Amino acid sequence: MSDSPSHRAWTVERFRPGDETDILALFRAEFGRERTRAHWEWKFLHNPFGGPFISLAWHTPDRFLVGNQVLMPVPLCVRGEQVLAGHSLDLVVHHDFRRQGVFEHTAKHAFTHLEASGGVALVAFPNASSYPGFVRTLGWKRIVEPSYWTLRLSIAAKLTARVRIAPLARLLDLPIRMAATRALAARLAASRAATSTFSVEHGETLPVGVDSLWDRQRIEETLSVWKDARYLDWRYVRHPEARFRFHALRRGGVLEGLAVSVIRDGIGLICELLVPGRGAALGQRLVREMCEDLRVHGAQEVHFLGADRGFFAAALADFTHRPAPGNVFVGRALTDEALTALMADASHWTLTYGDGDFV
């Protein structure tokens, strides 16, 4: 089939109100899972950073959706300054229309819209099988394969799946859970002794002092998501389907560190971990306090996905870690080649679980 528009059975248009019904139906049909309207509207229609930047490929004769490119507007921190980027996600192409250029044409259409609205960069976390398409056809750079950290507090769920008798699984798990609890308590006591002038608060509201904390953090970042109170409020407090917890490290009332977590299917997920100055002792104190809070609320394991220049490894010293090849981070600038080169260097980035579309 010719690539010229006159020979295609589809045409690309911008999103119009009401198109979300077709977008969600195509997502469900191709991926076999549901994306709720509330979630979709929170992410795209109620996003405080702009958009929606959505380009749709419609079958011309019969007017049905054959593919879409969706860019979630996200603020990036580039050397301490805020810029607008597009996070490519929820990319769908109808199975009967693959290898016809739908991916490339909807992408370029959406990129043009983003650039016209002041956007300067693109980021994404495609899986290992799809990221080569971003690199090969659209000029994205493969930046980094994040690491995955795990702390085991219990194996009751795994034992239940194996023995299929919940009381027996809990009995078998008891020595493991008790040993993990004692180990965490000992490490937490050591952290509290080493950082005795600090305290940690846990709650479901955004702590006071986030913007002051971010003002200190951002000057240390070369590249990251911009994590001021406005972003964190939208990303976590206003999320329509999950209840996140905030863990605030303070000294004398001043916010000195912040973590965000959520429990999903018995797994505690660390979404954010900010400590200006990146001190290992303070990072460990915050992480250990958070892990104890997650344990009390029923988490059997604690997980974190991320990449940085070494602070995460120090703060998560109690965890085991491994590469996470299933979630490759890619990106590029829209027009600025110097910014693309800056983005392509993995050592410039601070990435966390919450930066992706995972929670």
C-alpha positions as a printed NumPy array, in Angstrom:
array([[  0.   ,   0.   ,   0.   ],
       [  1.343,   3.45 ,  -0.892],
       [  2.23 ,   5.7  ,   2.033],
       [  0.627,   8.76 ,   0.445],
       [ -2.53 ,   9.989,   2.224],
       [ -4.65 ,   9.479,  -0.892],
       [ -3.834,   5.754,  -0.904],
       [ -4.413,   5.125,   2.811],
       [ -7.715,   3.825,   4.151],
       [ -7.299,   6.059,   7.216],
       [ -6.627,   9.662,   8.061],
       [ -5.084,  11.302,  11.135],
       [ -6.95 ,  13.907,  13.188],
       [ -6.626,  15.585,  16.579],
       [ -8.687,  14.387,  19.506],
       [-12.169,  15.827,  19.857],
       [-14.384,  15.569,  22.972],
       [-16.239,  12.277,  22.865],
       [-13.435,  10.407,  21.087],
       [-12.421,   8.88 ,  24.418],
       [-15.202,   6.303,  24.029],
       [-13.545,   4.92 ,  20.884],
       [-10.064,   5.212,  22.398],
       [-11.02 ,   3.159,  25.45 ],
       [-12.847,   0.581,  23.323],
       [ -9.797,   0.091,  21.084],
       [ -7.525,  -0.194,  24.122],
       [ -9.8  ,  -2.873,  25.592],
       [-10.081,  -4.785,  22.318],
       [ -6.346,  -4.857,  21.575],
       [ -4.914,  -5.305,  25.081],
       [ -7.711,  -7.284,  26.72 ],
       [ -7.855,  -5.064,  29.792],
       [ -9.908,  -2.15 ,  30.948],
       [ -8.837,   1.472,  31.26 ],
       [-11.569,   3.284,  33.188],
       [-12.949,   6.556,  31.932],
       [-12.158,   8.187,  35.292],
       [ -8.517,   7.15 ,  34.989],
       [ -8.31 ,   8.317,  31.373],
       [ -9.898,  11.689,  32.101],
       [ -7.632,  12.26 ,  35.118],
       [ -4.532,  11.528,  33.079],
       [ -5.395,  13.457,  29.931],
       [ -8.43 ,  15.748,  30.184],
       [ -7.751,  16.971,  33.732],
       [ -3.979,  17.094,  33.431],
       [ -2.876,  20.519,  34.743],
       [  0.107,  20.733,  32.395],
       [ -1.748,  21.035,  29.102],
       [ -3.167,  19.006,  26.274],
       [ -4.726,  16.759,  25.416],
       [ -2.031,  15.894,  22.864],
       [ -3.777,  12.981,  21.186],
       [ -3.734,  12.056,  17.508],
       [ -6.174,   9.488,  16.124],
       [ -6.164,   7.434,  12.923],
       [ -9.719,   6.958,  11.651],
       [-10.77 ,   4.489,   8.972],
       [-11.932,   6.838,   6.25 ],
       [-14.899,   5.034,   4.67 ],
       [-16.486,   3.672,   7.865],
       [-15.256,   6.121,  10.525],
       [-13.895,   3.687,  13.105],
       [-10.693,   4.097,  15.112],
       [ -7.68 ,   2.14 ,  13.869],
       [ -4.958,   3.632,  16.059],
       [ -3.882,   6.447,  18.312],
       [ -0.845,   8.192,  19.732],
       [ -1.361,   9.662,  23.193],
       [  1.114,  12.066,  24.807],
       [  0.577,  12.773,  28.486],
       [  1.876,  16.28 ,  29.242],
       [  4.482,  16.122,  31.982],
       [  6.779,  18.802,  33.418],
       [ 10.474,  18.006,  33.161],
       [ 13.326,  19.452,  35.16 ],
       [ 16.208,  20.305,  32.841],
       [ 19.188,  21.642,  34.798],
       [ 16.891,  23.09 ,  37.428],
       [ 14.403,  24.697,  35.049],
       [ 10.884,  23.504,  34.177],
       [ 10.012,  22.579,  30.587],
       [  7.065,  20.794,  28.98 ],
       [  7.438,  17.25 ,  27.666],
       [  5.144,  14.571,  26.322],
       [  5.086,  11.082,  27.839],
       [  4.09 ,   8.639,  25.106],
       [  1.767,   5.927,  26.417],
       [ -1.452,   4.042,  25.66 ],
       [ -0.231,   3.631,  22.08 ],
       [ -2.671,   1.338,  20.245],
       [ -2.907,   0.135,  16.63 ],
       [ -5.782,  -2.084,  15.495],
       [ -4.444,  -5.534,  14.581],
       [ -5.806,  -5.29 ,  11.015],
       [ -3.943,  -2.029,  10.385],
       [ -0.453,  -2.812,  11.639],
       [  2.57 ,  -2.242,   9.4  ],
       [  0.714,   0.517,   7.566],
       [  2.461,   3.464,   9.219],
       [ -0.258,   4.247,  11.776],
       [  2.304,   4.371,  14.598],
       [  4.626,   6.748,  12.757],
       [  1.971,   9.087,  11.336],
       [ -0.04 ,   9.495,  14.53 ],
       [  3.205,  10.033,  16.455],
       [  4.473,  12.798,  14.19 ],
       [  1.047,  14.428,  14.21 ],
       [  0.977,  14.457,  18.014],
       [  4.579,  15.675,  18.237],
       [  3.755,  18.653,  16.026],
       [  0.809,  19.577,  18.269],
       [  2.967,  19.296,  21.391],
       [  5.715,  21.454,  19.895],
       [  3.2  ,  24.121,  18.828],
       [  2.047,  24.25 ,  22.462],
       [  5.547,  24.832,  23.807],
       [  6.667,  21.243,  24.343],
       [ 10.378,  20.556,  23.922],
       [ 10.92 ,  16.846,  24.665],
       [  9.493,  13.327,  24.593],
       [  9.884,  10.433,  27.038],
       [  8.473,   6.92 ,  27.338],
       [  8.865,   3.544,  29.07 ],
       [  8.114,   1.091,  26.219],
       [  8.637,  -2.591,  26.848],
       [ 11.66 ,  -4.419,  25.517],
       [  9.865,  -5.629,  22.389],
       [  8.434,  -2.272,  21.335],
       [ 11.164,   0.25 ,  22.162],
       [ 13.203,  -0.527,  18.989],
       [ 10.318,   0.943,  16.979],
       [ 10.663,   4.233,  18.862],
       [ 14.394,   4.291,  18.139],
       [ 14.321,   3.042,  14.559],
       [ 11.407,   5.008,  13.095],
       [ 11.129,   8.144,  15.248],
       [ 14.68 ,   8.96 ,  16.287],
       [ 14.275,   8.318,  20.019],
       [ 17.32 ,   7.43 ,  22.118],
       [ 17.535,   4.343,  24.3  ],
       [ 18.585,   5.972,  27.57 ],
       [ 18.619,   3.475,  30.405],
       [ 17.354,   0.123,  31.644],
       [ 16.167,   0.879,  35.207],
       [ 16.92 ,  -1.295,  38.215],
       [ 14.332,  -3.109,  40.312],
       [ 14.742,  -3.303,  44.102],
       [ 12.896,  -5.782,  46.354],
       [ 12.61 ,  -6.199,  50.128],
       [ 10.813,  -9.333,  51.325],
       [  8.76 ,  -9.08 ,  54.508],
       [  6.671, -12.251,  54.076],
       [  6.039, -15.04 ,  51.567],
       [  2.526, -15.926,  52.727],
       [  0.927, -15.174,  49.369],
       [  3.454, -17.271,  47.473],
       [  3.07 , -20.139,  49.919],
       [ -0.722, -19.94 ,  49.666],
       [ -0.5  , -20.189,  45.877],
       [  1.692, -23.267,  46.25 ],
       [  0.074, -25.227,  49.083],
       [ -3.457, -23.825,  48.504],
       [ -4.251, -23.923,  52.223],
       [ -4.136, -20.421,  53.688],
       [ -3.78 , -21.399,  57.4  ],
       [ -0.902, -23.746,  56.568],
       [  0.751, -21.079,  54.436],
       [  0.539, -18.567,  57.275],
       [  2.048, -21.108,  59.671],
       [  4.935, -21.871,  57.314],
       [  5.469, -18.175,  56.728],
       [  5.595, -17.276,  60.427],
       [  9.366, -17.76 ,  60.987],
       [ 10.158, -15.909,  57.763],
       [  7.888, -13.006,  58.641],
       [  9.226, -12.818,  62.201],
       [ 12.839, -12.818,  61.004],
       [ 12.126, -10.073,  58.452],
       [ 10.289,  -8.012,  61.076],
       [ 13.16 ,  -8.3  ,  63.543],
       [ 15.724,  -7.387,  60.893],
       [ 13.743,  -4.323,  59.835],
       [ 13.265,  -3.261,  63.468],
       [ 16.995,  -3.53 ,  64.149],
       [ 17.923,  -1.509,  61.065],
       [ 15.281,   1.086,  61.853],
       [ 16.551,   1.439,  65.425],
       [ 20.066,   1.992,  64.082],
       [ 18.806,   4.637,  61.649],
       [ 16.854,   6.43 ,  64.358],
       [ 19.929,   6.521,  66.584],
       [ 22.097,   7.864,  63.753],
       [ 19.579,  10.548,  62.737],
       [ 18.008,  11.282,  66.106],
       [ 17.196,  14.922,  65.338],
       [ 14.88 ,  13.833,  62.517],
       [ 11.333,  12.456,  62.628],
       [  9.08 ,  10.846,  60.027],
       [  5.337,  11.417,  59.567],
       [  2.989,   9.221,  57.535],
       [ -0.318,  10.267,  56.002],
       [ -2.527,  10.525,  52.921],
       [ -2.296,  14.285,  52.405],
       [  0.509,  16.182,  50.731],
       [  2.895,  17.393,  53.464],
       [  3.518,  21.066,  54.12 ],
       [  6.786,  22.316,  52.663],
       [  6.925,  20.371,  49.404],
       [  7.758,  23.369,  47.221],
       [ 10.628,  24.426,  49.478],
       [ 11.934,  20.858,  49.39 ],
       [ 11.687,  20.76 ,  45.612],
       [ 13.479,  24.1  ,  45.258],
       [ 16.455,  22.477,  46.973],
       [ 16.161,  19.23 ,  45.04 ],
       [ 15.772,  20.685,  41.55 ],
       [ 19.103,  22.487,  41.554],
       [ 20.763,  19.098,  42.044],
       [ 18.979,  17.523,  39.066],
       [ 20.224,  17.471,  35.5  ],
       [ 17.129,  15.67 ,  34.208],
       [ 14.057,  14.417,  36.046],
       [ 10.325,  14.892,  36.278],
       [  9.479,  18.246,  37.902],
       [  8.119,  17.294,  41.348],
       [  6.664,  20.36 ,  42.984],
       [  3.424,  20.398,  44.994],
       [  1.296,  20.98 ,  41.899],
       [  2.642,  17.881,  40.18 ],
       [  2.56 ,  15.642,  43.264],
       [ -0.988,  16.74 ,  44.103],
       [ -2.207,  15.84 ,  40.606],
       [ -0.155,  12.656,  40.313],
       [ -1.026,  11.151,  43.711],
       [ -3.691,  13.037,  45.678],
       [ -6.053,  13.372,  42.717],
       [ -5.488,   9.874,  41.332],
       [ -9.001,   8.422,  40.912],
       [ -8.23 ,   4.78 ,  41.692],
       [ -5.45 ,   4.51 ,  44.284],
       [ -4.81 ,   5.899,  47.755],
       [ -1.177,   6.851,  48.14 ],
       [  0.677,   7.504,  51.387],
       [  3.187,  10.296,  51.945],
       [  6.173,   9.826,  54.229],
       [  7.717,  13.109,  55.37 ],
       [ 11.191,  13.33 ,  56.895],
       [ 11.446,  16.437,  59.083],
       [ 13.884,  18.212,  61.333],
       [ 12.585,  21.038,  63.468],
       [  9.453,  21.252,  61.357],
       [ 11.39 ,  21.622,  58.084],
       [ 10.698,  19.051,  55.379],
       [ 14.019,  17.333,  54.615],
       [ 12.812,  14.346,  52.593],
       [  9.703,  12.886,  51.021],
       [  8.622,   9.449,  49.868],
       [  5.36 ,   8.263,  48.325],
       [  4.045,   4.702,  48.495],
       [  1.007,   2.579,  47.712],
       [  0.066,  -1.034,  48.405],
       [ -1.169,  -3.045,  45.436],
       [ -1.978,  -6.762,  45.669],
       [ -0.012,  -7.028,  48.899],
       [  3.072,  -5.344,  47.431],
       [  4.244,  -1.999,  48.778],
       [  5.431,   0.154,  45.871],
       [  7.777,   3.079,  46.467],
       [  6.733,   5.699,  43.924],
       [  8.93 ,   8.648,  44.953],
       [ 12.053,   9.133,  47.051],
       [ 13.389,  12.689,  47.389],
       [ 16.138,  13.723,  49.805],
       [ 17.97 ,  16.937,  48.853],
       [ 21.692,  16.377,  49.271],
       [ 21.155,  12.652,  48.715],
       [ 22.596,  11.694,  52.075],
       [ 22.681,   7.908,  52.469],
       [ 21.876,   7.953,  56.204],
       [ 18.79 ,  10.134,  55.704],
       [ 17.701,   8.099,  52.706],
       [ 17.944,   4.891,  54.701],
       [ 16.027,   6.416,  57.608],
       [ 13.196,   7.494,  55.336],
       [ 13.081,   4.157,  53.483],
       [ 13.129,   2.095,  56.683],
       [ 10.384,   4.164,  58.291],
       [  8.32 ,   3.781,  55.133],
       [  8.9  ,   0.013,  55.02 ],
       [  7.739,  -0.309,  58.627],
       [  4.605,   1.682,  57.796],
       [  3.963,  -0.535,  54.775],
       [  4.495,  -3.673,  56.87 ],
       [  1.985,  -2.488,  59.461],
       [ -0.53 ,  -1.886,  56.679],
       [ -0.145,  -5.402,  55.309],
       [  2.581,  -5.257,  52.648],
       [  4.369,  -8.572,  52.188],
       [  7.093,  -7.112,  49.99 ],
       [  8.355,  -3.636,  49.111],
       [  9.417,  -2.831,  45.544],
       [ 11.025,   0.114,  43.781],
       [ 11.889,   0.77 ,  40.132],
       [ 14.298,   3.555,  39.291],
       [ 17.633,   4.85 ,  38.108],
       [ 20.004,   7.548,  39.286],
       [ 23.665,   8.185,  40.044],
       [ 23.815,   6.074,  43.199],
       [ 21.575,   7.561,  45.886],
       [ 18.847,   4.977,  45.386],
       [ 21.318,   2.118,  45.79 ],
       [ 22.573,   3.652,  49.054],
       [ 19.108,   4.418,  50.443],
       [ 17.853,   0.94 ,  49.476],
       [ 20.868,  -0.9  ,  50.878],
       [ 18.585,  -3.407,  52.649],
       [ 16.991,  -4.459,  49.337],
       [ 18.105,  -6.886,  46.661],
       [ 18.208,  -5.467,  43.162],
       [ 18.34 ,  -6.583,  39.551],
       [ 18.034,  -5.03 ,  36.079],
       [ 14.505,  -4.406,  34.768],
       [ 14.844,  -5.027,  31.013],
       [ 11.08 ,  -5.052,  30.535],
       [ 10.877,  -1.279,  31.081],
       [ 13.396,   0.553,  28.922],
       [ 13.432,   4.344,  29.254],
       [ 13.691,   6.249,  25.965],
       [ 13.455,   9.894,  24.957],
       [ 14.491,  12.728,  22.7  ],
       [ 14.084,  16.443,  22.225],
       [ 11.637,  17.602,  19.585],
       [ 14.077,  19.876,  17.746],
       [ 17.031,  20.716,  20.012],
       [ 19.87 ,  18.301,  19.212],
       [ 21.885,  19.477,  22.207],
       [ 18.99 ,  18.561,  24.491],
       [ 18.668,  15.17 ,  22.78 ],
       [ 22.352,  14.53 ,  23.469],
       [ 21.899,  15.57 ,  27.104],
       [ 18.886,  13.271,  27.452],
       [ 20.704,  10.311,  25.892],
       [ 23.206,  10.135,  28.78 ],
       [ 21.789,   7.837,  31.471],
       [ 23.955,   9.419,  34.173],
       [ 21.992,  12.671,  33.837],
       [ 18.655,  11.164,  34.874],
       [ 16.798,  10.569,  38.126],
       [ 13.879,   8.205,  37.467],
       [ 11.388,   6.669,  39.887],
       [  8.527,   4.172,  39.821],
       [  6.008,   7.027,  39.775],
       [  7.499,   8.464,  36.585],
       [  6.103,   5.588,  34.569],
       [  2.566,   4.465,  33.931],
       [  2.962,   1.56 ,  36.331],
       [  0.946,   2.783,  39.344]])
